[in-house]
Amino acid sequence: MIDIKALRKDPDFFKDALKKRGYEVEIIDEVLKIDKEWRDVTTKINELRAKRNEISKEVAKAKREKDEDKTKALMEEGKEVGKKIKELEDKKRELEEKQKQLLLRIPNVPHESVPVGEDETYNVEIRKWGQPTEFDFEPKAHWDLGPELGLLDIERAGKLSGSRFVILYSKLAKLERALINFMLDLHTKEHGYIEVAPPHLVKRETMTWSGQLPKFEEEAYNTKKDDLFLIPTAEVPLVNLHAGEVLREDDLPLKYVAYTPCYRREAGSYGKDVRGMIRNHQFDKVELVWYTTPGKSYEALETLTSHAEEVLKRLKLPYRVILLSTGDMGFTASKTYDIEVWLPSYNAYKEISSCSNTESFQARRSNTRYRRKDGKLDFVHTLNGSGLAVGRTLVAIMENYQQPDGSIKVPDVLVPYTGFEVIP
């Protein structure tokens, strides 16, 4: 959520930010209109409270003077003032809720280093690692390779759950589990993260604080009776672990890592990546989240991104890092790097991780603050990134490590986790 005080001070700055992101700017005027009305009502409430206090003093004086008529008249006047205060307080709460709902619909402000552009064509390639895999045979796509090995079953998954689900068997299922354990070990043992096993169902408030609601409600799976949501990413519970708390500056940064299944309706992506495991309704992810101070959050973004990259380096999978433009960046982000892995089936790089600094955007929603060394309170900055998307990493291994005979070589770093070197 953006800072209403900053919005009052410089509305044109926020209008310009919305234009860069391709949003309509009228919402800024709506917020300011409600904000002015809210401040006017607040002023009136304060004036009436002052008047009520004066009346109370006069009532006390009239009682001391035993002037019953005056006492009665003043008390009646006080009751009328109290009624007006109650009406205005109700109006104030109504305005606060309207303003809040509008603010929840305004995306984060892009960092000055983010390229301005309306879509992904304005994204900027930052760096590459490795070379696209070359084969001396015709490589297969994972959606052909897996079923031919009898280890990837899309047909039976469809029978059980419908489209965009898969079933893994035997060595392929174990390879996926090995990937999860490898990522968790790397991030906890070498990168200093604290492992968390969070709930997979969260409250509406939790989704709202993380920025998933109200904008992405149609993408989420909701248990209507309890109004709980299946998490679309472990970012949702992790960035809210300290909601409403005041952290110590000496305890920052806090770095958390979690493996969870993730659930998304993919409501806006029908027709995209419909084959195989690239865009499913249920998928696994190892998520990285940081809490840090404002002055260190962009340095933290570079570090977090390097941690996600290290997974691909250890797996020896070619990838590139892309800086997203204002029009392609997520709702909560101020700056985002996408990591894209090479997939032979697409003859292209495909997203496998998205690493973002949301600055104080999520912390303002959840009221997560820290006490600075000078004693003042400030909002933390939160960052998140996939470290990595497990299913897409599995796909990348299947396609890049396939052999002429249809088998799949296991990356050396995963052999201690699998106990085998080749699939099948």
N, C-alpha and C positions, 0 to 999 in steps of 0.2 A: 504494500500500500504506500502511496506517495505521501509526503508530509504536507498536511493542510496549511501549516504556517508558511512553508516555502511556496505553496501554490498561491496564497494570498499575496505574497511579496512580489512574485514574478510570474503571473499567469501566462505571459507570452512565451516564456521558456518552456513551459509544459505543453503549450499548443504546438510549438515547433517540434518538440519530442514526439508528440502524437502524429504529426504530419510525416515525420521520418519513418514511423512505424506503420504508416498506412491506415491510421485510425481517424475517425471524425473528431473534430476539435470542439464541437458544440457541447460535449459533456463537461468541458471545463467551465463554460459559462453557466451551465445548470448547477454545478457544484458551488460556484461563487454566488449565484443568486440565493441558493438555499443557505449558504454560509452567512450572507448578509442578513437574511431574515432571522437566522439563529442568533446572531450577535445582537440584533435589535431586540429580540425577545429576551435575551439574557440581560441586556441593559434595563429593560422594563422590570424584570423580576428583581434585580438588585435594587432598583428605585423603590419598588413596592415593599421589599423587605425592610429597607431603611425607614419607610413610612410606618410600617407595622411596629418597628422598634420604638419609633417616636410615640406612636399611639399607646404602646404598652407603658411607657414612662408617664404619659399623661393620665392613663387609667390609674396607675399607682398613686399619682399626686391627688387625683380626684377622690380616691378612696381615703387617703389620709385626711383630706378636707371634708370627708363625709358628704360629698356632693353626689347624691344617688342619681339624679337625672343626668348629670354630666357623665358619670361613670357608665350608666346604661347606654348613652348615646355613643360614647367612645368605643365601648365593647362591640356595639352593632357595627360601627365603622370598621373596627378591626376584623370582624367576621367577613365583611364584604371584601376587604383587602386580601384576606386569606383565601377567599374563593377565587379572586382574580389571579393570585399567585399560583394556586393549584391548576387553574385552566392554562396559564402560561407555561407552567412546568410540563404539563401534558403535551402542549404544543412544541416545547423545546425538545422533548424526547422523540416526538414524531419527526421533527426536522433532523435530529441527530441520526435517526435510523435511515431516513431518505438520503442524507449525505453519505452515510457509511456505504449504503448499497451502490451509490454512484461511484464512490472511490474504489470499491472492490472491482469495478469494471474497467478501471484505468490501468494500462500496463506500465511496467517499469520504464524508467528513463534510460536510453542507451548511453553507454560510456562514450566519451569524446573520440576514442580510438576505433569505434565500430564503424565500418564502411556504410555509407547511406545508400540504400537501394530498395526497390520494391519487392524483390524476391531473391531466390538462390543464385540467380545469374550474377548478382553483385557480390557474392561471397569471394573471399580472397584466400588463395592457397598460401599457407605459411611455410610448410616444410613437408618433405617426403622422407620415408625410411624404407630401404629395401627396393627391389625391383619387381614389377609384376611377374608372377610365375610363368615360366615358359615350359611347354611340354613337347615331347617328340612323338606324341600320340594325340588323338582327339579327346580332350577331357570331357567328363560328364558333369552335369549339374547335380547338386546334392539331392534334388527331388527324384532323380533317376538312379543315382549311385546308391543311396540308402535303401530304397525298396529292392533293388537288384541283389543287395547283400542280405536282404530279409531282416534289416535292423531298423528301418524307418517305415512306419505304417500310417499313411494318411487316410486310407480307405476306412479302416476300422475306427480311427479317431473320429471320422465324419459320422460313422454309424452311432457312436456313443454321444457325440457332442455337437455335431454339425461342422460347418466349414471353419477353417483357420485354427485347427487343432492337429497335433501330431502325437504319435506314440513311438517311443524309442525302446529297443530291446537290447538285451545282452551287452556286448562290448561297447556299443554306441551309447547306451544308457550309462554304462560305467565311465566312459570317456567324459560325458557331461558332468557326472559327479566329480571326476578327477579335476576338471576345469574349475569347478566351484571351490574345491579344497585348495587347489594351487593358488587361485586368486586371493582367497582369504589368508592363506599363509604368507604370501608375498606382502600383502598390505599390513598385516598385523606384525609380522616379524621384522620386516625391513623398512617399512614406511611409517611405522609408529601409530597405526590406527587401533582404536578400541573396537572389538567385535561386539555387535548387538544383534540379538534375535528379537525383533519387534513383532507386535500383533499384525496380522494381515487384514483385519477389519478395523476401521477407524470411524470416529464420529464425524458428523457433518462439519463441526467446528474445525476439526483437524484438517480436513480437506480444504476448508476455506482459508485457514491460516497459511497453508503451504502454497496457495494460489491456484489450486485445482478448481475450486468453485468461486464464483458461479459460472465462469466462462466454459469450463470443460465438463459440466455435469452430464451432458449427453454421451460423453466418452466413458463414463464410469459405470461400474456395476453396483447397484444399490439394493440392499435388503430392505424392501419397502416397510415391512412390519416394524423393524427396529431402527430404520433409517441409519444403518451402518453401511460403509462403502468398502468394497474390496480394493486394496491399495493398487494404484497404477504403477507405483514405484516405491521402493523403500525410502526415497527422499521424503515422502509425506510424513511418516512417523519420526524419522530421524531429525528433520528440521524443527520438529515440535517437541522434542524430548525436554527442552527447558522452557516451554511456553509459560509465561507469567513469572519467570524467575529472574533474579538478579545475580549474574555470575561475577566472579572476581577477575580482574584483568590478568593477574598472575597465573590464572588457570587456563588462559587462552594462548594458543588455539586449542580447541577441542576437535579431535578428528575421529569420526566414527565410520565403521564399515559394516554392512549387513548384506547377507544373502537372503533373498526372498523370491518366491514366485510373484509375478506381476500380472495384473488383469486389466485389459482395455477393450472396449467395444470396437475401437477403430471405426467409429461412425462416419468419419470424414474421409476414409481411405479405401472405399470399395473400388475394386478394379486395380489397386496398386499391389504389386508383389504378392499376388494371390497364390502362387505356387510355392510349395515347400515351407520353410521355417522362418522366412524373413519378417513377416508381419502377421503374427498370430494373436489370438485373443488372450492366451495364457503363455507366459514366457518367464524365464529365470534371469535374474540380474544380480550382480554384486555391485552395490551402490556405495559411493564415497561421499561424505558430508563433512564440511568444516564449519566451525564457529570461530570467528576471529574479530580483530579490531578493525575499524574503518581504514586506518592507515596502512594496514598490511594485507588487505583482502586481494589486491591485484597481484601481489607477489605470490600469495597463496594460490590464486587461480593457475599461475604458471606451474607451480609445484604439483598441484592436484592433477593437472593435465599430464604432466610428466609421469606421474604414478600410473595413470591409465595406459599411457604409451608403453611403459615398461613391460606390461603384460604381453603386448604384441611383440616387443623385441625379444622377450624370452621364448616366445612361441615361434619366432622367426617368420612372422607373417607381414608382408608388405602393407604399408599404410601411409596415409597422408593426414595432415592437420589443416583444417579449414577454419578461418575466422568468419563467422556468420554476419551477414548484413542486417541492417535494422528491420528490413521486411521479412527476413527469414528466421529471426530470433524468437525464442519462446517468450510467453507472456510475462514471466517473472524475472527474466534475465536482464542484466545491464550489459553483459558481454558474454559471448559463448564461443567456445572452440568445439567443433565437431571433429572426431577422429573417424576416418573412413578406411576400412580394410579392403584389400583387393579381393574381388570375387570373380574367378574365371567364368562362371555361368553368365554373368552380366557383362563381362569384359570391361569392368569399371570398378571404381571404388564405391563402397556402400557404407553408410553410417553404422558404427559399432559402439560409439560413445559420444555423449554430449556433456561438456564440462562448462558450468556457468557460475558466474558471480552474480548473486541477486542483490548485493549490497544490503541495505536495511529493509528491503521491500517485504520480505517474509517476516522479519523480526518485528516490524511495526504491527503487522496483523496479529501476531502471537504475543506481543508485548514481551519480547525476550531482550533483556538489557544486561549491561555489565557496569560495574562501578569502576570508573577510571581511577588512576592513582592520585589524581587531584581531588577525589571524593565525589565528582559529578557523575550522574548517570547518563549513559548513552546506549543506543541500540547496537547490538552486535551486527556484523555482516555474516551472512550464511552463503556457503558455496556447495554445489553438488556436482557429481559426475558419475557416469557409469564406469565401473572398473573391473569387468566389462559386462556388456550384454552377453549372457552365456550362450544362448541359442545361436546367435549370429557368429560368435567365436567358434562354436562347434561346426557351423556351416563352412566357415573360412578354413578350418583344419581339413574337413572332408574334401573340399574342392582343391585346395592348394597342395595337400599331401597325398592325393590319389596317385595310384600306381598303374602301370599299363595293364596289369591283370585284373583291375577292378578293386584291388584291396586299398587300404588306407594306412599309411605309415603314421605312427603316433609320434608327435614331437618329443624330442629327447627329454625335455624338462618335465613331461607328464608321465613318462614311463614308471618312475617310482610310485606314482599315484595309481596307475592302472595295473601294473604287474605284467603288461604285455606290450609288445612293440609294433604289432600290426593288427589291423582289423580286416577280415575276420580272423 
